[in-house]
Amino acid sequence: MQLGFVSAILGDLTLEEVLAFAADEGFPCVELMCWPPGKADRRYAGVTHLDVSDFTEEKAGRVRDLVALHGVRVSGLGYYPNPLDADAAHRQTVVEHLKKVIRAAPRIGVNVVNTFVGRDHTKGVSANLAAVPEVWLPVVSEAKAAGVRVGIEHCPMLFSDDEWPGGKNVASSPAVWRELFRTFDAAAEGVVGLNFDPSHLVWQFIDCGRAVREFGKYLVHVHAKDERIDRDRLYEVGALGLGWHIPKLPGLGDVRWGEFFAALTDAGYSGPVCVEVEDRAYEESLADRRRALRQSRKFLEQFVG
């Protein structure tokens, strides 16, 4: 396994500065954010370290040169919108950009693109799964043609009243993953997998180790983020309430990291493990965010040599 980080937390740095920081701090890889330039619609979105909107061969060559110069591998390209949004025009916009990200990946030597399946949060699981083939099979075909694997992250994207009751990503649990992979494997087996993050399971009380062992063959990328369950808040609002689970740096929450990495090794996973910093306690300054990455690296090195 290779320890890296998700570039979103360093959104105010250039691509070259991100790669230089990674090299200086001993991170062998980085997941680069590829949002279209513009205003972000939520925290940690809208970061553009690789602009694929007009990705010429000259631009691709410059990226390849920077990667070679700093000796840091790009573990994957990241773009996390809502491809199943209730607004058809928005769906089309994000799907077209996702295809651009997929087409850009092999041009810089990358074979993984990470994203969300998405969800119309006003509809149930069955209705959303029924919408997947129309929206997603063209994306799967694009990825297959490019030689790219798509890593689906499984965050429910349920953080506010506006996203209640279903959240904005239907791929949130093992039961749904099985249905999705039946659809995706029928179209192009092995093209779509999981970008696995234990923090999204711990607060749903889903066994992370069991999930890794069952879906090990689908793991294409891993995020390392912790989640602390606020028991007092949980007591007040219950499991159907909001605000009782809090993103933290690895080692500062309720993820059982030894058990998680044991499951990864049992499953034969040997790919990237990228720290994703969403801990508000480390967001005051760029120095704090850099410190968050250093602290996370030191903690995770006991599991990733």
C-alpha positions as CSV (number, residue, x, y, z in Angstrom):
1,M,0.0,0.0,0.0
2,Q,1.1,3.6,-0.7
3,L,0.2,6.4,1.6
4,G,-1.0,9.6,0.0
5,F,-3.5,12.4,0.5
6,V,-6.5,14.0,-1.2
7,S,-5.5,17.4,-2.6
8,A,-8.8,19.1,-1.8
9,I,-7.4,20.3,1.6
10,L,-4.7,22.2,-0.2
11,G,-7.0,24.0,-2.5
12,D,-5.1,27.3,-2.3
13,L,-1.9,25.7,-3.6
14,T,-1.0,25.1,-7.2
15,L,-0.6,21.7,-8.7
16,E,3.2,22.1,-8.5
17,E,3.1,23.2,-4.9
18,V,0.9,20.2,-4.0
19,L,3.3,17.8,-5.6
20,A,6.3,19.5,-4.0
21,F,4.7,19.3,-0.5
22,A,3.9,15.6,-1.1
23,A,7.5,14.9,-2.1
24,D,9.0,16.9,0.8
25,E,6.7,15.2,3.4
26,G,7.3,11.6,2.1
27,F,3.9,11.0,0.5
28,P,4.4,8.7,-2.5
29,C,1.1,9.6,-4.1
30,V,-1.7,12.2,-4.3
31,E,-5.3,12.1,-5.5
32,L,-5.9,15.3,-7.5
33,M,-9.2,17.2,-7.5
34,C,-10.6,17.9,-10.9
35,W,-13.7,20.1,-10.4
36,P,-14.6,22.5,-13.2
37,P,-13.3,26.0,-12.4
38,G,-15.8,28.1,-10.5
39,K,-17.5,28.6,-7.2
40,A,-17.9,25.5,-4.9
41,D,-21.4,24.5,-3.9
42,R,-20.2,22.8,-0.7
43,R,-17.2,22.4,1.6
44,Y,-14.2,20.6,0.0
45,A,-15.7,20.8,-3.5
46,G,-14.7,23.1,-6.3
47,V,-11.0,22.5,-6.0
48,T,-9.2,22.3,-9.4
49,H,-5.7,21.0,-9.3
50,L,-6.2,19.6,-12.7
51,D,-8.4,21.5,-15.1
52,V,-9.7,19.0,-17.7
53,S,-12.2,21.3,-19.3
54,D,-9.8,22.0,-22.2
55,F,-7.1,19.4,-21.7
56,T,-4.8,19.7,-24.7
57,E,-1.8,17.4,-25.2
58,E,0.5,20.3,-24.3
59,K,-1.2,20.7,-20.9
60,A,-1.1,16.9,-20.4
61,G,2.6,17.0,-21.2
62,R,3.3,19.7,-18.6
63,V,1.4,17.6,-15.9
64,R,3.5,14.5,-16.8
65,D,6.7,16.6,-16.5
66,L,5.7,17.9,-13.0
67,V,4.8,14.4,-11.8
68,A,8.2,13.1,-13.0
69,L,10.1,16.0,-11.6
70,H,8.7,15.5,-8.0
71,G,8.5,11.7,-8.1
72,V,5.0,11.6,-6.7
73,R,2.5,9.3,-8.3
74,V,-1.1,10.5,-9.0
75,S,-3.2,7.8,-7.3
76,G,-6.4,8.9,-9.0
77,L,-8.4,11.9,-10.3
78,G,-11.3,13.0,-8.0
79,Y,-14.6,14.6,-9.0
80,Y,-17.5,14.2,-6.6
81,P,-20.8,15.7,-7.9
82,N,-24.3,14.3,-8.0
83,P,-24.9,12.6,-11.4
84,L,-28.4,11.5,-10.3
85,D,-29.5,15.0,-9.3
86,A,-33.3,15.7,-9.7
87,D,-32.5,18.4,-12.2
88,A,-31.9,16.8,-15.6
89,A,-29.8,19.8,-16.9
90,H,-27.5,19.5,-13.9
91,R,-27.2,15.8,-14.3
92,Q,-26.1,16.2,-17.9
93,T,-23.5,18.9,-17.0
94,V,-21.8,16.8,-14.3
95,V,-21.8,13.7,-16.4
96,E,-20.2,15.4,-19.3
97,H,-17.5,16.8,-17.0
98,L,-17.0,13.4,-15.4
99,K,-16.4,12.0,-18.9
100,K,-13.7,14.6,-19.5
101,V,-12.0,13.6,-16.3
102,I,-12.1,10.0,-17.4
103,R,-10.6,10.9,-20.8
104,A,-7.9,13.0,-19.2
105,A,-6.7,10.3,-16.8
106,P,-4.8,8.0,-19.2
107,R,-3.1,11.0,-20.8
108,I,-1.2,11.6,-17.6
109,G,-0.7,7.9,-16.8
110,V,-3.6,7.5,-14.4
111,N,-6.0,4.6,-14.5
112,V,-8.4,5.5,-11.6
113,V,-11.2,8.2,-11.4
114,N,-13.1,8.6,-8.1
115,T,-16.6,10.0,-7.9
116,F,-20.1,9.5,-6.5
117,V,-23.0,7.6,-8.0
118,G,-25.3,10.4,-6.8
119,R,-29.0,10.4,-5.8
120,D,-32.2,12.2,-6.1
121,H,-32.7,12.6,-2.3
122,T,-36.5,13.0,-2.6
123,K,-36.9,9.4,-4.0
124,G,-36.3,6.0,-2.5
125,V,-33.5,3.6,-3.1
126,S,-35.3,1.5,-5.7
127,A,-36.2,4.6,-7.8
128,N,-32.7,5.8,-7.8
129,L,-31.3,2.4,-8.7
130,A,-33.7,2.3,-11.6
131,A,-32.2,5.5,-12.9
132,V,-28.6,4.3,-12.8
133,P,-28.5,2.4,-16.2
134,E,-29.6,5.4,-18.2
135,V,-27.2,7.9,-16.5
136,W,-24.3,5.6,-15.7
137,L,-23.9,3.0,-18.5
138,P,-22.5,5.7,-21.0
139,V,-20.0,6.7,-18.3
140,V,-19.0,3.0,-17.8
141,S,-18.5,2.7,-21.6
142,E,-16.3,5.8,-21.6
143,A,-14.2,4.4,-18.8
144,K,-13.8,1.0,-20.5
145,A,-12.7,2.7,-23.7
146,A,-10.1,4.8,-21.8
147,G,-8.8,1.8,-19.7
148,V,-9.9,3.6,-16.5
149,R,-11.4,2.1,-13.4
150,V,-14.1,4.2,-11.6
151,G,-14.0,4.2,-7.8
152,I,-17.4,4.9,-6.3
153,E,-17.1,6.6,-2.9
154,H,-19.9,5.6,-0.5
155,C,-20.5,8.7,1.6
156,P,-24.3,9.1,2.0
157,M,-23.9,12.8,1.6
158,L,-26.5,13.5,4.3
159,F,-25.4,16.6,6.3
160,S,-28.3,19.0,6.3
161,D,-32.1,19.4,6.2
162,D,-31.8,20.1,2.5
163,E,-30.4,16.6,1.9
164,W,-33.0,14.8,4.1
165,P,-34.1,12.1,4.1
166,G,-32.0,10.1,1.6
167,G,-28.8,12.1,1.2
168,K,-27.3,12.7,-2.2
169,N,-25.4,9.5,-2.9
170,V,-27.3,6.2,-3.1
171,A,-24.2,4.0,-2.9
172,S,-24.1,4.1,0.9
173,S,-24.3,0.4,2.0
174,P,-23.4,-3.2,1.1
175,A,-27.0,-4.0,0.0
176,V,-26.9,-1.2,-2.6
177,W,-23.4,-2.0,-3.7
178,R,-24.4,-5.5,-4.6
179,E,-27.2,-4.1,-6.8
180,L,-24.9,-1.5,-8.4
181,F,-22.2,-4.0,-9.2
182,R,-24.8,-6.4,-10.8
183,T,-25.6,-3.5,-13.2
184,F,-22.1,-2.4,-13.8
185,D,-20.5,-5.8,-14.1
186,A,-23.1,-6.8,-16.7
187,A,-22.0,-3.8,-18.8
188,A,-18.2,-4.0,-18.2
189,E,-17.0,-6.3,-15.5
190,G,-14.2,-4.8,-13.4
191,V,-14.5,-1.3,-14.6
192,V,-16.5,0.1,-11.6
193,G,-15.3,-0.5,-8.1
194,L,-15.2,1.2,-4.7
195,N,-13.2,4.1,-3.4
196,F,-13.5,2.8,0.2
197,D,-13.6,5.1,3.2
198,P,-14.2,3.5,6.7
199,S,-15.4,6.8,8.1
200,H,-18.7,6.5,6.1
201,L,-19.5,3.1,7.6
202,V,-18.6,3.6,11.2
203,W,-21.4,6.1,11.8
204,Q,-23.8,3.9,10.0
205,F,-22.8,1.0,12.4
206,I,-21.7,-1.1,9.4
207,D,-18.9,-3.5,10.0
208,C,-15.9,-2.1,8.0
209,G,-13.8,-5.2,8.2
210,R,-16.7,-7.4,6.9
211,A,-17.4,-5.0,4.1
212,V,-13.8,-5.0,3.0
213,R,-13.6,-8.7,3.0
214,E,-16.8,-9.1,1.0
215,F,-16.0,-6.4,-1.6
216,G,-12.3,-6.7,-1.6
217,K,-12.1,-7.5,-5.4
218,Y,-13.9,-4.2,-6.0
219,L,-11.5,-1.9,-4.1
220,V,-9.7,0.4,-6.5
221,H,-8.8,3.2,-4.1
222,V,-9.0,3.9,-0.3
223,H,-9.5,7.1,1.7
224,A,-8.2,7.4,5.2
225,K,-10.6,9.6,7.3
226,D,-11.9,9.0,10.8
227,E,-15.3,9.8,12.3
228,R,-16.1,10.6,15.9
229,I,-19.5,9.7,17.2
230,D,-20.8,12.4,19.6
231,R,-22.8,10.3,22.0
232,D,-24.4,13.3,23.7
233,R,-25.7,14.6,20.4
234,L,-26.8,11.1,19.4
235,Y,-28.7,10.8,22.6
236,E,-30.5,14.1,21.9
237,V,-31.5,13.6,18.2
238,G,-31.2,9.9,17.7
239,A,-29.8,8.1,14.7
240,L,-32.3,9.8,12.4
241,G,-31.0,13.2,13.4
242,L,-28.1,15.2,12.1
243,G,-24.8,16.5,13.5
244,W,-23.9,13.5,15.8
245,H,-20.9,12.2,13.7
246,I,-17.9,14.4,13.1
247,P,-15.1,14.0,10.6
248,K,-11.7,13.7,12.3
249,L,-8.1,12.9,11.4
250,P,-7.1,9.2,11.4
251,G,-6.7,8.1,15.0
252,L,-9.0,10.8,16.5
253,G,-12.3,9.1,16.0
254,D,-14.1,5.7,16.3
255,V,-12.6,3.8,13.3
256,R,-10.8,0.6,14.4
257,W,-7.8,1.2,12.2
258,G,-6.0,-2.1,13.1
259,E,-9.0,-4.1,12.2
260,F,-9.5,-2.1,9.0
261,F,-6.0,-2.6,7.7
262,A,-6.1,-6.2,8.7
263,A,-9.1,-6.6,6.5
264,L,-7.3,-4.7,3.6
265,T,-4.4,-7.1,3.8
266,D,-6.7,-10.1,4.1
267,A,-8.4,-8.9,0.9
268,G,-5.1,-8.5,-0.9
269,Y,-5.4,-4.8,-1.4
270,S,-2.1,-3.2,-2.2
271,G,-3.1,0.2,-3.7
272,P,-3.1,3.8,-2.5
273,V,-4.5,4.9,0.9
274,C,-5.1,8.6,0.7
275,V,-5.6,10.8,3.8
276,E,-8.8,12.9,3.4
277,V,-8.7,15.9,5.8
278,E,-12.2,17.2,6.7
279,D,-11.4,17.9,10.4
280,R,-12.6,21.5,11.2
281,A,-10.1,21.6,14.1
282,Y,-7.3,21.8,11.5
283,E,-8.7,24.3,9.1
284,E,-7.8,27.6,10.6
285,S,-4.7,28.2,8.4
286,L,-2.6,26.5,5.6
287,A,-0.1,25.7,8.3
288,D,-2.8,23.8,10.3
289,R,-3.9,21.9,7.2
290,R,-0.3,20.9,6.4
291,R,0.1,19.8,10.0
292,A,-3.0,17.7,9.7
293,L,-1.5,15.8,6.8
294,R,1.8,15.3,8.7
295,Q,0.0,14.1,11.8
296,S,-2.1,11.7,9.8
297,R,0.9,10.3,8.0
298,K,2.7,9.6,11.3
299,F,-0.4,7.8,12.6
300,L,-1.0,5.7,9.5
301,E,2.7,4.7,9.0
302,Q,2.2,2.1,11.7
303,F,-0.1,0.3,9.2
304,V,1.4,1.4,5.9
305,G,5.1,0.9,5.8
